[in-house]
Each structure stands twice: as C-alpha cells, then as structure tokens.
Amino acid sequence: MFRKKIVLDKELFERASRFAQEKGYSDLAEWVTDLIEEEMKRGEGSPGGKEEDEVKKRLQGLGYIS
C-alpha cells in the first residue's frame, strides 16, 4: 500500500482518532480512507450538480425560492 502523510492539528487528530475507534474502525487511517472513498462516490454520482438541481426544485416547490 502506498503511504502519504497529512498534517492535522493535535486536538483534531485526537478527537478524530477517538471517533474512529467509537465507530469500530481499526485506526484513523481506515476511517479517513472510508470517508474519502464515500465522498468521491457522492461526487462521481452527481455529474453536473444533479443533487443541487434537485434541492433547488424542492425549495421552489416549497416557495422558498422563485
């Protein structure tokens, strides 16, 4: 596996490590990898802002925007 380091604030690292452990991940790297993969899937699944268009339609239907 290719490894690359990122820099995190100490407090953020500690909070994220605890959170990952609470969620059942073996370590922070596993959780971050999962987050990145899920975010990329969401981005790839909505080419052209499809999700944004759906939100606009809902807001128009509710009368919040015209």
Phi, psi and omega in degrees: 000135176286136179238135176224140183265146172236158181254129177233149172301142184303315181296317179296317179301314181295316179296316181294322179297316177297317181298314180300318180295318179298327181276359175094009178281150181290329177198175182297322181300320179296318180294315180297319177300316179297317178300314181296315180298316180295319180295321178293321177299318179298318180292322180286335183278355182229063179296140177075015178073035182305316179297320180297319178297321180295319179296317178300317179298319179295317180295322176296317179298329179274354178085011180283328177226158180242000000 
